[in-house]
Amino acid sequence: MGGKKRIAYCLIYESNWRFVDPEQLNDQERHLIDELIETCGHGLMNL
């Protein structure tokens, strides 16, 4: 995933996190979020 697209996903997930039920995430979604946290948030999610 390219840099601009990755940042866009970070912003979307962070701004809409209140609508996410972490218990309902599938493995693919969890992996994407973990990857975004690591690369965009330097290990932290800005909630």
C-alpha distance (Angstrom), angle and dihedral (degrees) to the residues before:
residue distance angle dihedral
M1 . . .
G2 3.79 . .
G3 3.79 124.3 .
K4 3.82 98.0 -107.2
K5 3.78 92.9 45.5
R6 3.81 90.9 47.6
I7 3.81 91.8 52.1
A8 3.81 90.6 48.4
Y9 3.82 90.3 53.5
C10 3.81 89.9 48.7
L11 3.77 91.7 53.6
I12 3.79 92.9 46.1
Y13 3.79 94.6 49.7
E14 3.80 93.7 44.3
S15 3.79 95.2 47.5
N16 3.80 93.9 45.4
W17 3.81 100.0 35.9
R18 3.82 91.2 113.3
F19 3.81 87.6 70.0
V20 3.82 94.4 51.5
D21 3.79 120.8 96.1
P22 3.82 102.4 -154.0
E23 3.81 90.3 -160.1
Q24 3.82 89.9 62.1
L25 3.82 97.3 51.9
N26 3.77 116.1 116.2
D27 3.81 122.0 -138.3
Q28 3.80 93.4 -96.0
E29 3.82 92.6 52.3
R30 3.81 92.4 45.8
H31 3.81 90.5 50.2
L32 3.83 91.5 50.2
I33 3.80 92.0 49.5
D34 3.81 92.0 47.0
E35 3.80 90.0 50.1
L36 3.81 92.2 48.7
I37 3.80 91.9 48.4
E38 3.78 90.9 51.4
T39 3.80 98.0 44.8
C40 3.82 102.9 32.7
G41 3.76 102.2 25.9
H42 3.81 98.6 36.6
G43 3.80 88.9 -125.3
L44 3.82 96.9 -38.3
M45 3.78 133.0 91.2
N46 3.80 113.8 -140.1
L47 3.79 103.3 -137.2
